[in-house]
Amino acid sequence: MPRLPSTRTPAYAHPYAVTLCCSEESATVTNPFLDLPPLSAGRFAAIEDRVARLLGTAQDVVITQGEALLPLEGAIRGTAGPDTVALNVITGPYGQTFGDWLRDCGATVHDLAVPFHEAVTADRVREAFAEHPEIGFVSLVHAEAATGNTNPVAEIGAVVKEHGALFYLDAVASVGAEPVLPDAWGVDLCVIGAQKAMGGPAGVSAVSVSERAWARMAANPGAPRRSYLSLLDWKERWIDGGRTALPHAPAQLEMLALEACVERIEAAGPASVMARHASAAAATRAGALALGGGLTPYVRAARDAAPVATTLRAPAGLDASELVARALESNPALPLAAGGGALAKEMIRVNHYGPHATRGAVRGCLDALGTALAEKGLPTDPEGAHRAAEGAWQA
Ligand SMILES: *Cc1c(COP(=O)(O)O)cnc(C)c1O
C-alpha cells in the first residue's frame, strides 16, 4: 500500500505507524502476518506460564482466544447460577454488563453502584455484606478505562475473604498500568486483556482461576460445557491432560502478539511500565487543571483516578464530543475520545495507555484540547499546562 500523501506533519504520530511496501511480486513476498506455522502446545503453555508470572499467580491461567468479553462472560456463566447471591459493584459500564449476565444466570444480584466520578470503598463492600450476609459472589472492575476510576482491590479483597465469597475481577484496563495480584488479593477469577496498558491486540485475553472457582464450575449444572464460552472445557481437555494437546487450532497471531507484549513488559520491567502509566495520568490531570478553559478532572480525588486513562469534564455549556472532534482534527493520532453513550456530552477521555503512555502523547492531547477550547473563546494557558504536566511527570 503506498504511503498516503500528508499535507501536515503532526507533532505526535502514532508510535506504531508503519508503511507497507508495495511490490509487483507482493503475493510472494514474505509477510509477518501470513504463512505462520501452527503454534505448538508447548509454546501455548509457555505463554500461559509467562502471563501467570506477570500476575504473580500460582493459579491456573487459561488464555482465551478472543476479546476480553469472552472470559469475562465465560467466568460468570461458569460460576453463577440460581443459587448464587451476588454483590455486583458498579463503577462504570462494565459493572452494569456483569449484573445483566448474573441475572441471566438466575442469580440474585445486589448492585452496589457508586457515581462514576469516584471509586468504591472497602467500607461500602463491608456494609453490603452486613446487609446481605448470604452474598457468596462479588464482581468488581479494577480500573475503568471508560470512566477513569480505579478501585482499591487489595482492601476489598480482604473484606471478601472474611466472608468467604468468590471474588471475580475485571483487570483488563489495569494490567500493565498498575499492580494486579490475584493471589495476594484473594481473587478467584481474574480477567485480563492485551489491548490496554499491555499495548497488545484486542483479540486475546486470559483468566486466572482458583481451585475453588474450578470446583464451583464443576458443580454448576448451568456452566457452559462443549461451548466456546466454557472455561471448564479448557480445564478438562487441556489442563487436566497436562497441557500436551490443544483442543483446537490456536490463533497464532494473537498468541504471538500476547507473548511479544509480555516479553516487552518483562524487558522494560513491569515497575517501569506501571510508573510510565502513573506519570501519564498525573501529568494529564495536572496539565488539564493548569490549562484552564474550564476543564476539570472527571474523577474528583486523585487517589481514585486510574493510571490507565484520565477522564476530564468538559466546561459547562460545551459538548465534550464536539470538543474532542475538533481536537482530533489537529492530530487524528492522539489518544483522545469522548465518553461512551450518555457520557459523550460531558466526558473527555485521554487514553494514555500502552504506546501512548508518554510525555509526547500527554502534551499533544493538552495542546489539542487547549486549541479547541481557545477557539471557543475560553482562556487557556498552554505553557502553564506543559510546565504542570512536566512537573507531575517527574514527581
Ligand atoms: C477495555 C475494557 C474491557 C474490554 O472491552 P472493550 O469493549 O474491548 O474495550 C473490559 N473491561 C474493562 C474494565 C475495560 O476497560
The ligand as an SDF file (V2000), in Angstrom:
LIG
                    3D

 15 15  0  0  0  0  0  0  0  0999 V2000
  -11.4600   -2.0490   27.7810 C   0  0  0  0  0  0  0  0  0  0  0  0
  -12.1100   -2.8210   28.8210 C   0  0  0  0  0  0  0  0  0  0  0  0
  -12.6500   -4.0860   28.5640 C   0  0  0  0  0  0  0  0  0  0  0  0
  -12.6370   -4.6730   27.1920 C   0  0  0  0  0  0  0  0  0  0  0  0
  -13.6950   -4.1890   26.4480 O   0  0  0  0  0  0  0  0  0  0  0  0
  -13.6520   -3.4090   25.0680 P   0  0  0  0  0  0  0  0  0  0  0  0
  -15.1070   -3.2710   24.7480 O   0  0  0  0  0  0  0  0  0  0  0  0
  -12.9160   -4.2450   24.1110 O   0  0  0  0  0  0  0  0  0  0  0  0
  -12.9970   -2.0910   25.2570 O   0  0  0  0  0  0  0  0  0  0  0  0
  -13.2240   -4.7600   29.6130 C   0  0  0  0  0  0  0  0  0  0  0  0
  -13.2580   -4.2470   30.8510 N   0  0  0  0  0  0  0  0  0  0  0  0
  -12.7570   -3.0500   31.1350 C   0  0  0  0  0  0  0  0  0  0  0  0
  -12.8250   -2.5320   32.5330 C   0  0  0  0  0  0  0  0  0  0  0  0
  -12.1630   -2.2870   30.1370 C   0  0  0  0  0  0  0  0  0  0  0  0
  -11.6690   -1.0830   30.4150 O   0  0  0  0  0  0  0  0  0  0  0  0
  1  2  1  0
  2  3  1  0
  2 14  2  0
  3  4  1  0
  3 10  2  0
  4  5  1  0
  5  6  1  0
  6  7  2  0
  6  8  1  0
  6  9  1  0
 10 11  1  0
 11 12  2  0
 12 13  1  0
 12 14  1  0
 14 15  1  0
M  END
$$$$
